[in-house]
C-alpha cells in the first residue's frame, strides 16, 4: 500500500463547474448572439474596463506595438516559434492522405483538410501568457488553416506588447485586444465585425473554459481544460531539490493547480518537502503557489517503480515528469498522461515555454481518452469512395440490399438493388414495370 506523506491517496477528479460561472457564461453568450458588437463592448467594459474605438489592431498598430518590444524578446519569440513550428511540421508530415483499392474498381480514400478558420485565445489576466500564442497560432498555420483569429485581453488596462508580437510573428491574420467570455463567444458565433471561426483553441480561466464547453458542437474546440497539473515520479537517485523546484514551477499557475510527487524513496520525499518549505516563501508567485501546494499538493511513497507507474497512471496527469535512473522506461510502462518529461535534463517548464511540443494538454483525468493540442486537431480527416467496376458495384448492391433489410432500411436496400439490377440483371420486384423494362 502506498504511504501518504501529504495529501490524499488518489486524484481529486473532475471538478464541477460552479453554477454562478455557468449562468454568467450562458448570459454573455446569449447577449452576444442577439446584440453582437454592442454586447461585446458592454462586457469588455464591465469585465476588463476596456473599450477602444476598435478591438481589432490594424497592421500599422501591430507594427508600432512590435517595434516597442525589446529585440532580445523578439529573438526569443522567434526561436521558440521555430521550435514549435518544426515539431508541428513533423506532426503534419506524419499524417498522410491515401487511397486503396479494396475490390476490383472500388477505390476508398482519405484526405486531411484544414478547418477554414480557427480562433486562438491567448490568456492575459495578471500576466501575459505569450507561449500560448505559439502553441495555438503556429500550429494552426502549419496545419494549413487559412484564417486564424487571435484574441488576448489587456492587462490592467495596458496592451500586452510581447503577446501581440508573438501573435503577429506566429502568423495571426486578425488580432483583437479582447478577452474573456466575450472574446470566445464573439469568435464562435460571429458579430458585425468579427467573423465566426470553425474551431476554438487555447487555455483560459474557469469562465473561458466554461464558454468553450457551452459552445462545443456549434464550433469545435481543442479540449476541455482545467487547472495545470504536474506529477513527478522519482526514485532514490532523484535530486530532492530539483523535485521541489519542479513541483513548485507548476503550482504557481494557480491556487487550484495539483502538484503530486510519487516516489520510491521516503528520504527523497521528506527532503523535497523540506526544500518546498524553504523555497515557497521566496517565490514572487507564492500567492498562487502557496495555496496550490497547501490544498492540492500530494506526496506518496510507494514500494517500487512498478507501483509508482501504476499510481501515476491512476492520476492521468497533464504533465508527468520522470526523475529516475532510467527515465525512458516510462515510455513503455505508462499510458495515461498528457505529456512525459524524461530525465533531470528535462522539465515541464521547457514544455510550457520553449522546447517545441504543444503545452495545451488534457487535465482532470482527460488524458485517459485524449492527447493535447496538435496539428491534427486543426484537420478534418474525411473520406471518399468511388466504384468504377460494374461487377463490383453489382456485388456491393446485393450485399447492401441484404444488410439494409436486416435493419429494416428499405430505402437503403433499394439503392443497392438498383445497381445490382443495372449491372448484373438482378430482379427489381418493387420497381415500376416501365423501369424494369427499361433496365433490361
C-alpha positions as CSV (number, residue, x, y, z in Angstrom):
1,X,0.0,0.0,0.0
2,X,1.3,3.5,-0.8
3,X,2.4,5.6,2.1
4,X,0.7,9.0,2.1
5,X,3.2,11.7,3.3
6,X,1.0,14.6,2.3
7,X,-2.5,14.9,0.8
8,X,-4.9,12.2,-0.4
9,X,-4.2,8.8,-1.9
10,X,-5.9,9.4,-5.2
11,X,-6.6,12.2,-7.7
12,X,-9.3,14.7,-6.8
13,X,-11.1,14.0,-10.1
14,X,-13.0,16.4,-12.3
15,X,-14.4,19.5,-10.6
16,X,-18.0,20.5,-11.1
17,X,-18.5,23.9,-12.7
18,X,-19.8,26.5,-10.3
19,X,-23.5,27.4,-11.0
20,X,-22.6,31.0,-11.0
21,X,-19.9,30.6,-13.6
22,X,-22.2,28.5,-15.8
23,X,-25.0,31.1,-15.6
24,X,-22.8,34.1,-16.2
25,X,-21.3,32.5,-19.2
26,X,-24.6,31.5,-20.7
27,X,-25.9,35.0,-20.2
28,X,-22.9,36.5,-22.0
29,X,-23.1,34.1,-24.9
30,X,-26.9,34.8,-25.3
31,X,-26.4,38.5,-25.3
32,X,-23.6,38.4,-27.9
33,X,-25.8,36.2,-30.1
34,X,-28.6,38.8,-30.1
35,X,-26.7,42.1,-29.7
36,X,-23.4,41.4,-31.4
37,X,-20.7,44.0,-31.1
38,X,-22.8,46.1,-28.7
39,X,-22.8,43.3,-26.2
40,X,-19.1,42.5,-26.8
41,X,-18.3,46.1,-26.0
42,X,-20.5,46.2,-22.9
43,X,-18.9,43.1,-21.4
44,X,-15.4,44.3,-22.2
45,X,-16.1,47.5,-20.3
46,X,-17.7,45.6,-17.5
47,X,-15.0,42.9,-17.0
48,X,-11.8,44.5,-18.3
49,X,-12.6,48.2,-18.2
50,X,-11.6,48.2,-21.9
51,X,-13.5,49.9,-24.7
52,X,-11.2,51.1,-27.5
53,X,-12.5,52.6,-30.8
54,X,-11.8,49.2,-32.4
55,X,-10.9,46.0,-30.7
56,X,-9.1,44.8,-33.9
57,X,-5.5,46.0,-34.3
58,X,-4.5,47.5,-37.6
59,X,-1.4,46.4,-39.4
60,X,0.2,49.8,-38.6
61,X,-0.9,49.4,-34.9
62,X,0.7,46.0,-34.8
63,X,3.9,47.2,-36.3
64,X,4.1,50.0,-33.8
65,X,3.5,47.7,-30.8
66,X,6.1,45.2,-32.0
67,X,8.6,48.0,-32.5
68,X,8.4,48.7,-28.8
69,X,9.3,45.2,-27.8
70,X,13.0,44.6,-26.9
71,X,14.9,42.9,-29.7
72,X,16.1,40.2,-27.3
73,X,12.4,39.3,-26.5
74,X,11.6,39.2,-30.2
75,X,14.6,37.0,-30.9
76,X,13.5,34.6,-28.1
77,X,9.9,34.6,-29.6
78,X,11.3,33.7,-33.0
79,X,13.5,30.9,-31.6
80,X,10.6,29.3,-29.6
81,X,8.3,29.6,-32.6
82,X,10.9,27.9,-34.8
83,X,10.9,25.0,-32.3
84,X,7.1,24.8,-32.2
85,X,6.9,25.1,-36.0
86,X,9.5,22.3,-36.6
87,X,7.7,19.9,-34.3
88,X,4.3,20.8,-35.8
89,X,5.7,20.3,-39.3
90,X,6.9,16.8,-38.3
91,X,3.5,16.0,-37.0
92,X,1.9,17.2,-40.2
93,X,4.2,15.1,-42.3
94,X,3.2,12.1,-40.2
95,X,-0.4,12.4,-41.4
96,X,-0.9,11.1,-44.9
97,X,-3.6,11.1,-47.4
98,X,-4.1,7.7,-49.1
99,X,-6.3,5.7,-51.5
100,X,-6.7,1.9,-51.5
101,X,-8.5,-0.5,-54.0
102,X,-10.4,-2.9,-51.7
103,X,-12.2,-4.7,-54.6
104,X,-11.7,-4.5,-58.4
105,X,-12.5,-1.0,-59.3
106,X,-13.6,0.0,-55.7
107,X,-11.4,2.9,-54.5
108,X,-11.6,4.2,-50.9
109,X,-9.6,7.3,-49.9
110,X,-8.8,9.6,-47.0
111,X,-7.9,13.3,-47.1
112,X,-6.9,15.6,-44.3
113,X,-8.4,19.1,-44.9
114,X,-7.6,22.1,-42.6
115,X,-10.5,23.9,-41.0
116,X,-11.2,27.2,-42.8
117,X,-10.9,29.4,-39.7
118,X,-9.6,28.9,-36.2
119,X,-9.8,31.1,-33.2
120,X,-6.8,31.3,-30.8
121,X,-7.5,32.6,-27.3
122,X,-4.3,33.8,-25.5
123,X,-5.0,34.5,-21.8
124,X,-3.8,37.5,-20.0
125,X,-5.2,38.2,-16.6
126,X,-2.4,39.0,-14.2
127,X,0.4,38.0,-16.5
128,X,0.8,37.7,-20.3
129,X,0.9,34.1,-21.5
130,X,3.0,34.7,-24.6
131,X,3.7,31.0,-25.1
132,X,0.0,30.3,-25.8
133,X,0.3,32.3,-29.0
134,X,3.0,30.0,-30.2
135,X,1.1,26.8,-29.4
136,X,-2.3,27.8,-30.9
137,X,-1.4,30.1,-33.9
138,X,1.8,28.5,-35.2
139,X,0.3,25.0,-35.0
140,X,-2.8,26.2,-36.9
141,X,-0.8,27.8,-39.6
142,X,1.4,24.7,-40.1
143,X,-1.8,22.7,-40.4
144,X,-2.8,25.0,-43.2
145,X,-5.6,27.0,-41.6
146,X,-6.3,29.9,-44.0
147,X,-7.7,32.3,-41.4
148,X,-6.5,32.4,-37.9
149,X,-8.1,34.9,-35.5
150,X,-6.3,35.7,-32.2
151,X,-7.7,37.4,-29.1
152,X,-6.0,38.5,-26.0
153,X,-7.1,40.8,-23.2
154,X,-5.5,44.0,-22.0
155,X,-3.6,43.5,-18.7
156,X,-4.6,46.1,-16.2
157,X,-5.6,48.4,-19.0
158,X,-2.3,48.0,-20.9
159,X,-1.6,46.4,-24.2
160,X,0.4,43.2,-23.7
161,X,3.0,44.1,-26.3
162,X,5.0,40.8,-26.2
163,X,1.9,38.8,-26.7
164,X,0.8,40.9,-29.7
165,X,4.3,40.5,-31.1
166,X,4.1,36.7,-30.6
167,X,0.6,36.6,-32.3
168,X,1.9,38.6,-35.2
169,X,5.1,36.6,-35.7
170,X,3.1,33.4,-35.4
171,X,1.1,34.4,-38.4
172,X,-2.3,35.5,-37.0
173,X,-4.5,37.0,-39.7
174,X,-6.6,39.1,-37.3
175,X,-5.6,40.3,-33.8
176,X,-8.1,41.6,-31.3
177,X,-7.4,43.1,-27.9
178,X,-10.4,41.4,-26.4
179,X,-10.6,38.9,-23.5
180,X,-12.8,36.6,-21.6
181,X,-16.1,35.0,-22.5
182,X,-16.9,37.9,-24.8
183,X,-13.8,37.1,-26.9
184,X,-14.5,33.4,-27.1
185,X,-18.2,33.9,-27.8
186,X,-17.6,36.6,-30.5
187,X,-15.2,34.2,-32.4
188,X,-17.6,31.3,-32.1
189,X,-20.9,32.9,-33.0
190,X,-19.7,36.0,-35.0
191,X,-20.6,39.6,-34.8
192,X,-20.8,42.5,-37.2
193,X,-17.1,43.0,-37.1
194,X,-15.7,39.6,-36.0
195,X,-16.2,36.7,-38.4
196,X,-17.0,33.4,-36.9
197,X,-14.5,30.6,-36.7
198,X,-14.8,26.8,-37.0
199,X,-12.6,25.8,-34.1
200,X,-11.5,27.4,-30.8
201,X,-8.2,26.7,-29.2
202,X,-6.3,28.0,-26.2
203,X,-6.4,27.9,-22.4
204,X,-8.2,30.3,-20.1
205,X,-9.8,30.8,-16.7
206,X,-12.9,29.0,-15.5
207,X,-15.2,31.3,-17.4
208,X,-13.3,30.8,-20.7
209,X,-13.2,27.0,-20.2
210,X,-17.0,27.0,-19.5
211,X,-17.6,29.2,-22.6
212,X,-15.8,26.7,-24.7
213,X,-17.8,23.9,-23.1
214,X,-21.1,25.6,-23.9
215,X,-20.1,26.5,-27.4
216,X,-18.8,23.0,-28.3
217,X,-20.8,21.5,-31.1
218,X,-21.5,24.8,-32.6
219,X,-17.8,25.1,-33.1
220,X,-15.0,22.6,-32.5
221,X,-12.7,23.1,-29.5
222,X,-9.2,21.8,-28.8
223,X,-10.1,20.2,-25.5
224,X,-11.7,20.8,-22.1
225,X,-9.1,22.3,-19.9
226,X,-8.8,22.7,-16.1
227,X,-6.1,23.8,-13.7
228,X,-2.5,23.0,-14.7
229,X,-1.2,19.7,-13.2
230,X,2.2,18.1,-12.5
231,X,3.1,14.7,-11.3
232,X,6.7,13.7,-10.6
233,X,7.8,10.1,-10.5
234,X,11.1,9.8,-8.6
235,X,13.3,7.1,-7.4
236,X,16.2,7.1,-4.8
237,X,18.5,8.6,-7.4
238,X,16.4,11.8,-7.8
239,X,17.7,15.1,-6.5
240,X,15.2,16.3,-3.9
241,X,16.0,19.9,-4.6
242,X,15.1,19.5,-8.3
243,X,12.0,17.7,-7.3
244,X,10.9,20.6,-5.1
245,X,11.7,23.3,-7.7
246,X,9.8,21.5,-10.4
247,X,6.7,20.8,-8.3
248,X,6.5,24.5,-7.4
249,X,7.1,25.6,-11.0
250,X,3.6,24.3,-11.9
251,X,1.9,25.2,-8.6
252,X,2.4,28.9,-9.5
253,X,-0.1,28.5,-12.4
254,X,-3.0,29.0,-10.0
255,X,-4.2,28.2,-6.4
256,X,-6.0,25.1,-7.6
257,X,-3.1,23.5,-9.5
258,X,-2.4,20.0,-8.3
259,X,1.3,19.1,-7.7
260,X,2.0,15.4,-6.9
261,X,5.1,13.5,-6.0
262,X,5.1,9.7,-6.3
263,X,8.4,8.3,-5.2
264,X,10.1,5.0,-4.1
265,X,12.2,6.8,-1.6
266,X,10.9,8.2,1.7
267,X,14.1,10.1,2.1
268,X,13.6,11.9,-1.3
269,X,10.1,12.7,-0.2
270,X,11.0,14.2,3.1
271,X,13.9,16.2,1.8
272,X,11.7,17.5,-1.1
273,X,9.2,18.7,1.4
274,X,11.8,20.5,3.4
275,X,13.0,22.2,0.3
276,X,9.5,23.3,-0.6
277,X,9.0,24.8,2.8
278,X,12.2,26.8,2.3
279,X,11.5,27.8,-1.4
280,X,7.9,28.8,-1.2
281,X,8.3,32.0,0.8
282,X,10.9,33.2,-1.7
283,X,8.6,33.0,-4.7
284,X,7.1,36.1,-6.1
285,X,4.1,33.9,-7.1
286,X,3.6,32.4,-3.7
287,X,0.1,33.8,-3.6
288,X,-0.8,31.2,-6.2
289,X,1.8,28.5,-5.5
290,X,1.3,28.5,-1.7
291,X,-2.5,27.7,-1.8
292,X,-1.9,25.2,-4.6
293,X,0.6,23.3,-2.6
294,X,-1.3,23.6,0.6
295,X,-4.6,22.4,-0.8
296,X,-3.7,20.3,-3.8
297,X,-0.1,19.1,-3.1
298,X,0.4,15.3,-2.6
299,X,3.4,13.2,-1.7
300,X,3.1,9.4,-2.0
301,X,5.7,6.9,-1.2
302,X,5.5,3.5,-3.0
303,X,7.3,0.2,-2.7
304,X,8.9,0.2,-6.2
305,X,8.7,1.7,-9.6
306,X,6.1,-0.8,-10.8
307,X,3.8,0.6,-8.2
308,X,4.9,4.1,-9.0
309,X,3.9,3.8,-12.6
310,X,0.6,2.3,-11.7
311,X,-0.2,5.0,-9.2
312,X,0.9,7.7,-11.7
313,X,-1.3,6.2,-14.4
314,X,-4.2,6.4,-12.0
315,X,-3.8,10.2,-11.9
316,X,-3.7,10.5,-15.7
317,X,-2.0,13.8,-15.0
318,X,-1.4,16.6,-17.6
319,X,2.4,16.7,-17.1
320,X,4.3,13.7,-15.8
321,X,8.0,14.2,-15.1
322,X,10.2,11.2,-14.7
323,X,13.2,11.7,-12.4
324,X,14.6,8.2,-12.2
325,X,17.8,6.4,-13.1
326,X,16.2,5.0,-16.3
327,X,13.6,7.6,-17.3
328,X,12.8,6.2,-20.8
329,X,11.4,3.1,-19.1
330,X,8.3,5.1,-18.5
331,X,7.6,5.2,-22.3
332,X,6.8,1.5,-22.1
333,X,5.3,1.4,-18.6
334,X,2.9,4.3,-18.7
335,X,0.0,5.2,-20.9
336,X,-2.1,7.8,-19.0
337,X,-0.6,11.2,-19.3
338,X,-0.8,14.4,-21.3
339,X,2.9,14.7,-21.9
340,X,6.0,12.9,-20.5
341,X,9.2,14.7,-19.5
342,X,12.0,12.3,-19.2
343,X,15.1,12.8,-17.0
344,X,16.6,15.5,-14.9
345,X,17.7,17.4,-18.0
346,X,14.1,17.9,-19.0
347,X,11.4,19.8,-17.1
348,X,7.8,20.7,-17.5
349,X,8.7,24.4,-17.8
350,X,10.5,23.6,-21.1
351,X,7.3,22.1,-22.5
352,X,5.3,25.1,-21.3
353,X,7.6,27.7,-22.7
354,X,10.4,26.8,-25.2
355,X,11.0,23.2,-26.3
356,X,8.5,22.9,-29.2
357,X,5.9,20.4,-28.1
358,X,2.5,21.8,-27.5
359,X,1.6,22.9,-24.0
360,X,-2.2,22.7,-24.4
361,X,-2.8,19.4,-22.7
362,X,-5.6,17.3,-21.1
363,X,-6.3,17.9,-17.4
364,X,-8.7,16.5,-14.8
365,X,-8.1,12.9,-15.9
366,X,-8.9,13.6,-19.6
367,X,-5.5,12.0,-20.5
368,X,-7.4,8.7,-20.2
369,X,-9.1,9.4,-23.5
370,X,-7.3,12.2,-25.4
371,X,-3.9,13.8,-26.0
372,X,-3.3,17.5,-26.3
373,X,-3.5,20.1,-29.0
374,X,-1.6,19.2,-32.1
375,X,-1.6,19.8,-35.9
376,X,-4.2,17.1,-36.3
377,X,-6.7,19.0,-34.2
378,X,-7.0,21.6,-37.0
379,X,-7.5,19.0,-39.7
380,X,-10.7,17.3,-40.7
381,X,-10.0,13.7,-41.7
382,X,-12.5,13.0,-44.4
383,X,-13.1,10.0,-46.7
384,X,-14.2,9.5,-50.3
385,X,-15.4,6.5,-52.3
386,X,-15.6,5.6,-56.0
387,X,-16.8,2.4,-57.7
388,X,-15.9,2.2,-61.3
389,X,-16.2,-1.6,-61.9
390,X,-19.8,-2.5,-62.6
391,X,-19.3,-6.1,-61.4
392,X,-18.1,-4.9,-58.1
393,X,-20.9,-2.3,-57.8
394,X,-23.4,-5.1,-58.5
395,X,-21.9,-7.3,-55.9
396,X,-21.9,-4.4,-53.3
397,X,-25.5,-3.7,-54.3
398,X,-26.7,-7.2,-53.5
399,X,-24.8,-7.1,-50.2
400,X,-26.2,-3.7,-49.4
401,X,-29.7,-4.9,-50.0
402,X,-29.4,-7.8,-47.6
403,X,-27.6,-5.8,-45.0
404,X,-30.0,-2.9,-45.1
405,X,-33.1,-5.1,-44.8
406,X,-31.8,-6.7,-41.7
407,X,-32.1,-3.2,-40.2
408,X,-35.5,-2.6,-41.9
409,X,-34.0,0.3,-44.0
410,X,-35.9,-0.4,-47.3
411,X,-34.7,2.8,-48.9
412,X,-31.1,2.0,-48.4
413,X,-31.7,-1.5,-49.7
414,X,-33.3,-0.2,-52.9
415,X,-30.2,1.9,-53.7
416,X,-28.2,-1.3,-53.7
417,X,-30.9,-3.2,-55.6
418,X,-30.8,-0.6,-58.4
419,X,-27.1,-1.1,-59.0
420,X,-27.4,-4.9,-58.8
421,X,-30.2,-4.7,-61.4
422,X,-28.4,-2.3,-63.8
423,X,-25.1,-4.0,-63.7
424,X,-26.0,-7.7,-63.2
425,X,-29.6,-8.0,-64.3
426,X,-31.0,-8.7,-60.8
427,X,-34.7,-8.6,-60.3
428,X,-36.5,-5.4,-59.0
429,X,-39.9,-6.6,-57.8
430,X,-40.6,-3.3,-56.1
431,X,-39.8,-1.1,-59.1
432,X,-42.4,0.2,-61.7
433,X,-42.8,-2.2,-64.6
434,X,-41.6,0.5,-67.1
435,X,-38.3,0.9,-65.2
436,X,-37.7,-2.8,-65.1
437,X,-38.3,-3.0,-68.8
438,X,-36.0,-0.1,-69.5
439,X,-33.3,-1.6,-67.3
440,X,-33.4,-4.8,-69.1
